[in-house]
């Protein structure tokens, strides 16, 4: 009996406890928490996201490269819309009735009860007109945001562009982004998206029955402020970036400049380029399609994606390895009769220099000299093919330490590794047949099975300028208020060549620019500045050779290492070297002067049009009117250009079937 009595009170106690819990929950819902109130009153209380200002991007001298300008989105909740004068709204935002119906249909499909963007990126002027009449448009609201603006319209490939998020972006960033949000899609805008984007804020806004905002709900206690993105100080010097883009106008190619002591990228030019402001606002799609249609591939980021044989610009690296391996010394001499024979193959040289040692070999870019030292490198452990292949493997591993054959790890998206054959690649290419130094002799002068990016070429110059090491190239100096960049961009990477071997090679590079026999003598810097460099003229299967130059300046305490590549422009000394010298002079002295030997100026190079002829499937018949236009253009070409063209036409050597030719 007592047990039944006790159970009765236990059960009663349980019911009392449950009742107290329910009462407490009701008290919390109705008095303490606003959560359910907000959900129940979503028709008059709206959550509005506040978009933060994106971080401003500066050049190394604190000049603004990318900033923000205000814009507005018109939002709609279809279920809240009541009959109104649709024509007046269309007139304000600049659309017709068909567009209105289609936009409203899409909003309904997306959600009848949630805000969706009806018309994006309205101007400040449109917003002002709209605000005066918003009470007429129930169910519509306006949200402020910012879009990018690039004051100088330069460095498009370097900075990148913004674009609407896609489903993959939304998934990747775990829901931070909503449909119609914008995200960095290339360049710094993409690489530093997390730092630049900031943090969204939220405001709970009350609206009355006439769709007029009444202010923040509950005095803003539920609101959170937007946090602006971090400011970035980039490594780019806008002075030489702009000059590089001007010099490469109407040309296909690239310029990369690096500060050797820090690895900071000073110039990052890809040509053809585009105005980054074209990819901002409502005209994005139209302009994007137009840029993509450019037959010279304006979206290609050539500094880190271009694929070029280094040509004779590879010779200083080859000389360093030969010196360090002891197969030659600075005084080792080879006779140059104008060619080099390897087995039954004949390799041409542009000069008949007779006895040639290292310094003259680099200054004159003597192919015969470098074929000889490559043979010595490949046969130093024995002449059997097995020994040569093993020696080649050691050699290509040494080359890789200079940053060839792999990515350098720059803090930009899309970098390519490009090509440097390993022994197994040659085995596959030759289908199991034997191969040796005579088979791969083109490698000696930077052709054949070796490709690099312009960034890699500039980095080789940074290594030689530093006499043995490099710091990973990077494009950001500082983030926000004192936030450090990734420490990997402070580490030294050594090329494995002792410092004592660099001076003889640098001597030859100095003579290439500053002596009467040098292949880049027309690019000598004024005012006693000593530039050291190496030209290259790289053969390719489409048209004229590519013009290449790599160098650094000044010789003592170098401040800039540079690589310039102009596609189908002929000799390295004709275009790439002078362009590099103008950019270097501008960086070191902030001035531009003419060149003493031929009187050329930067403006002359800017005016030259070297765009390669397009390969049409069907040859077009030249009309009489077209020929008249061509003749008039030829008459307007600068004298220097016509002379250089004539010289190239007279002196270019067409390789025979059994010969490989590289010009300097």
ChimeraX attribute file (.defattr): number of C-alpha atoms within 10 A of each C-alpha:
attribute: neighborCount
match mode: 1-to-1
recipient: residues
	/A:1	5
	/A:2	7
	/A:3	7
	/A:4	9
	/A:5	9
	/A:6	10
	/A:7	11
	/A:8	11
	/A:9	11
	/A:10	12
	/A:11	11
	/A:12	10
	/A:13	12
	/A:14	11
	/A:15	12
	/A:16	12
	/A:17	12
	/A:18	11
	/A:19	12
	/A:20	12
	/A:21	12
	/A:22	12
	/A:23	12
	/A:24	12
	/A:25	14
	/A:26	13
	/A:27	12
	/A:28	12
	/A:29	14
	/A:30	13
	/A:31	10
	/A:32	10
	/A:33	13
	/A:34	14
	/A:35	10
	/A:36	11
	/A:37	13
	/A:38	16
	/A:39	11
	/A:40	11
	/A:41	11
	/A:42	16
	/A:43	19
	/A:44	17
	/A:45	22
	/A:46	22
	/A:47	16
	/A:48	17
	/A:49	18
	/A:50	19
	/A:51	21
	/A:52	20
	/A:53	24
	/A:54	25
	/A:55	24
	/A:56	20
	/A:57	24
	/A:58	23
	/A:59	21
	/A:60	21
	/A:61	13
	/A:62	14
	/A:63	17
	/A:64	17
	/A:65	22
	/A:66	23
	/A:67	18
	/A:68	16
	/A:69	13
	/A:70	15
	/A:71	20
	/A:72	19
	/A:73	20
	/A:74	20
	/A:75	19
	/A:76	26
	/A:77	22
	/A:78	22
	/A:79	14
	/A:80	16
	/A:81	14
	/A:82	12
	/A:83	8
	/A:84	11
	/A:85	10
	/A:86	14
	/A:87	12
	/A:88	14
	/A:89	19
	/A:90	15
	/A:91	11
	/A:92	15
	/A:93	17
	/A:94	12
	/A:95	13
	/A:96	13
	/A:97	13
	/A:98	9
	/A:99	12
	/A:100	16
	/A:101	12
	/A:102	12
	/A:103	15
	/A:104	17
	/A:105	12
	/A:106	13
	/A:107	21
	/A:108	17
	/A:109	10
	/A:110	13
	/A:111	14
	/A:112	15
	/A:113	15
	/A:114	17
	/A:115	21
	/A:116	22
	/A:117	21
	/A:118	19
	/A:119	18
	/A:120	18
	/A:121	21
	/A:122	23
	/A:123	15
	/A:124	14
	/A:125	10
	/A:126	15
	/A:127	20
	/A:128	12
	/A:129	12
	/A:130	21
	/A:131	12
	/A:132	9
	/A:133	13
	/A:134	18
	/A:135	17
	/A:136	19
	/A:137	22
	/A:138	20
	/A:139	19
	/A:140	21
	/A:141	24
	/A:142	20
	/A:143	18
	/A:144	18
	/A:145	20
	/A:146	16
	/A:147	17
	/A:148	22
	/A:149	20
	/A:150	21
	/A:151	14
	/A:152	15
	/A:153	15
	/A:154	21
	/A:155	25
	/A:156	25
	/A:157	24
	/A:158	21
	/A:159	24
	/A:160	21
	/A:161	22
	/A:162	23
	/A:163	17
	/A:164	14
	/A:165	17
	/A:166	15
	/A:167	11
	/A:168	9
	/A:169	17
	/A:170	15
	/A:171	11
	/A:172	10
	/A:173	10
	/A:174	9
	/A:175	11
	/A:176	12
	/A:177	19
	/A:178	13
	/A:179	14
	/A:180	14
	/A:181	14
	/A:182	17
	/A:183	20
	/A:184	21
	/A:185	17
	/A:186	22
	/A:187	23
	/A:188	24
	/A:189	25
	/A:190	19
	/A:191	18
	/A:192	20
	/A:193	20
	/A:194	15
	/A:195	19
	/A:196	26
	/A:197	21
	/A:198	18
	/A:199	19
	/A:200	18
	/A:201	16
	/A:202	17
	/A:203	21
	/A:204	22
	/A:205	19
	/A:206	20
	/A:207	19
	/A:208	14
	/A:209	10
	/A:210	12
	/A:211	20
	/A:212	18
	/A:213	17
	/A:214	12
	/A:215	15
	/A:216	18
	/A:217	18
	/A:218	12
	/A:219	10
	/A:220	13
	/A:221	10
	/A:222	12
	/A:223	19
	/A:224	15
	/A:225	14
	/A:226	17
	/A:227	16
	/A:228	19
	/A:229	20
	/A:230	23
	/A:231	18
	/A:232	26
	/A:233	22
	/A:234	28
	/A:235	24
	/A:236	27
	/A:237	20
	/A:238	24
	/A:239	17
	/A:240	22
	/A:241	22
	/A:242	18
	/A:243	20
	/A:244	26
	/A:245	23
	/A:246	18
	/A:247	24
	/A:248	29
	/A:249	20
	/A:250	18
	/A:251	24
	/A:252	24
	/A:253	26
	/A:254	29
	/A:255	31
	/A:256	29
	/A:257	36
	/A:258	28
	/A:259	23
	/A:260	30
	/A:261	20
	/A:262	19
	/A:263	26
	/A:264	24
	/A:265	29
	/A:266	28
	/A:267	29
	/A:268	30
	/A:269	30
	/A:270	30
	/A:271	27
	/A:272	24
	/A:273	24
	/A:274	18
	/A:275	15
	/A:276	22
	/A:277	20
	/A:278	21
	/A:279	22
	/A:280	19
	/A:281	18
	/A:282	13
	/A:283	11
	/A:284	15
	/A:285	13
	/A:286	11
	/A:287	17
	/A:288	14
	/A:289	10
	/A:290	12
	/A:291	19
	/A:292	13
	/A:293	12
	/A:294	12
	/A:295	10
	/A:296	17
	/A:297	15
	/A:298	19
	/A:299	19
	/A:300	16
	/A:301	25
	/A:302	28
	/A:303	30
	/A:304	26
	/A:305	17
	/A:306	22
	/A:307	17
	/A:308	24
	/A:309	29
	/A:310	29
	/A:311	29
	/A:312	29
	/A:313	29
	/A:314	22
	/A:315	25
	/A:316	27
	/A:317	19
	/A:318	23
	/A:319	27
	/A:320	22
	/A:321	22
	/A:322	20
	/A:323	22
	/A:324	17
	/A:325	15
	/A:326	12
	/A:327	18
	/A:328	20
	/A:329	16
	/A:330	15
	/A:331	11
	/A:332	13
	/A:333	17
	/A:334	19
	/A:335	16
	/A:336	20
	/A:337	14
	/A:338	16
	/A:339	20
	/A:340	20
	/A:341	14
	/A:342	14
	/A:343	9
	/A:344	7
	/A:345	15
	/A:346	16
	/A:347	21
	/A:348	22
	/A:349	23
	/A:350	19
	/A:351	17
	/A:352	14
	/A:353	18
	/A:354	13
	/A:355	14
	/A:356	20
	/A:357	19
	/A:358	27
	/A:359	20
	/A:360	22
	/A:361	27
	/A:362	32
	/A:363	30
	/A:364	26
	/A:365	31
	/A:366	29
	/A:367	28
	/A:368	29
	/A:369	29
	/A:370	26
	/A:371	25
	/A:372	20
	/A:373	22
	/A:374	27
	/A:375	19
	/A:376	19
	/A:377	23
	/A:378	25
	/A:379	20
	/A:380	15
	/A:381	12
	/A:382	12
	/A:383	15
	/A:384	10
	/A:385	15
	/A:386	13
	/A:387	16
	/A:388	21
	/A:389	23
	/A:390	13
	/A:391	20
	/A:392	22
	/A:393	16
	/A:394	14
	/A:395	19
	/A:396	16
	/A:397	14
	/A:398	18
	/A:399	17
	/A:400	13
	/A:401	17
	/A:402	27
	/A:403	23
	/A:404	24
	/A:405	23
	/A:406	17
	/A:407	17
	/A:408	20
	/A:409	16
	/A:410	18
	/A:411	18
	/A:412	21
	/A:413	18
	/A:414	14
	/A:415	20
	/A:416	19
	/A:417	21
	/A:418	20
	/A:419	17
	/A:420	20
	/A:421	17
	/A:422	17
	/A:423	17
	/A:424	12
	/A:425	12
	/A:426	19
	/A:427	14
	/A:428	10
	/A:429	12
	/A:430	12
	/A:431	9
	/A:432	10
	/A:433	9
	/A:434	12
	/A:435	17
	/A:436	20
	/A:437	24
	/A:438	16
	/A:439	14
	/A:440	15
	/A:441	22
	/A:442	21
	/A:443	23
	/A:444	24
	/A:445	29
	/A:446	24
	/A:447	23
	/A:448	17
	/A:449	15
	/A:450	20
	/A:451	22
	/A:452	26
	/A:453	29
	/A:454	32
	/A:455	29
	/A:456	26
	/A:457	30
	/A:458	28
	/A:459	32
	/A:460	30
	/A:461	30
	/A:462	32
	/A:463	24
	/A:464	28
	/A:465	28
	/A:466	19
	/A:467	19
	/A:468	21
	/A:469	24
	/A:470	26
	/A:471	23
	/A:472	22
	/A:473	28
	/A:474	25
	/A:475	27
	/A:476	24
	/A:477	20
	/A:478	19
	/A:479	19
	/A:480	15
	/A:481	9
	/A:482	7
	/A:483	10
	/A:484	10
	/A:485	13
	/A:486	12
	/A:487	7
	/A:488	11
	/A:489	20
	/A:490	16
	/A:491	13
	/A:492	15
	/A:493	15
	/A:494	16
	/A:495	19
	/A:496	14
	/A:497	20
	/A:498	14
	/A:499	14
	/A:500	11
	/A:501	19
	/A:502	22
	/A:503	14
	/A:504	20
	/A:505	24
	/A:506	26
	/A:507	18
	/A:508	26
	/A:509	32
	/A:510	28
	/A:511	25
	/A:512	31
	/A:513	28
	/A:514	23
	/A:515	17
	/A:516	13
	/A:517	13
	/A:518	27
	/A:519	27
	/A:520	33
	/A:521	21
	/A:522	23
	/A:523	29
	/A:524	26
	/A:525	23
	/A:526	15
	/A:527	8
	/A:528	8
	/A:529	16
	/A:530	19
	/A:531	28
	/A:532	29
	/A:533	34
	/A:534	34
	/A:535	37
	/A:536	33
	/A:537	31
	/A:538	30
	/A:539	21
	/A:540	14
	/A:541	6
	/A:542	13
	/A:543	15
	/A:544	18
	/A:545	22
	/A:546	28
	/A:547	28
	/A:548	36
	/A:549	34
	/A:550	33
	/A:551	33
	/A:552	32
	/A:553	25
	/A:554	20
	/A:555	18
	/A:556	11
	/A:557	11
	/A:558	19
	/A:559	20
	/A:560	28
	/A:561	34
	/A:562	31
	/A:563	32
	/A:564	32
	/A:565	36
	/A:566	27
	/A:567	25
	/A:568	23
	/A:569	28
	/A:570	27
	/A:571	28
	/A:572	30
	/A:573	25
	/A:574	25
	/A:575	26
	/A:576	31
	/A:577	31
	/A:578	25
	/A:579	26
	/A:580	28
	/A:581	29
	/A:582	25
	/A:583	26
	/A:584	26
	/A:585	21
	/A:586	16
	/A:587	19
	/A:588	13
	/A:589	10
	/A:590	11
	/A:591	11
	/A:592	17
	/A:593	14
	/A:594	15
	/A:595	19
	/A:596	13
	/A:597	10
	/A:598	10
	/A:599	11
	/A:600	19
	/A:601	17
	/A:602	19
	/A:603	13
	/A:604	15
	/A:605	21
	/A:606	18
	/A:607	17
	/A:608	20
	/A:609	16
	/A:610	17
	/A:611	18
	/A:612	16
	/A:613	9
	/A:614	10
	/A:615	10
	/A:616	7
	/A:617	6
	/A:618	6
	/A:619	7
	/A:620	7
	/A:621	7
	/A:622	9
	/A:623	9
	/A:624	9
	/A:625	9
	/A:626	11
	/A:627	11
	/A:628	12
	/A:629	11
	/A:630	12
	/A:631	11
	/A:632	11
	/A:633	11
	/A:634	12
	/A:635	10
	/A:636	12
	/A:637	14
	/A:638	15
	/A:639	12
	/A:640	17
	/A:641	20
	/A:642	15
	/A:643	11
	/A:644	16
	/A:645	14
	/A:646	11
	/A:647	11
	/A:648	16
	/A:649	11
	/A:650	9
	/A:651	9
	/A:652	15
	/A:653	13
	/A:654	9
	/A:655	12
	/A:656	11
	/A:657	8
	/A:658	9
	/A:659	14
	/A:660	18
	/A:661	23
	/A:662	25
	/A:663	26
	/A:664	30
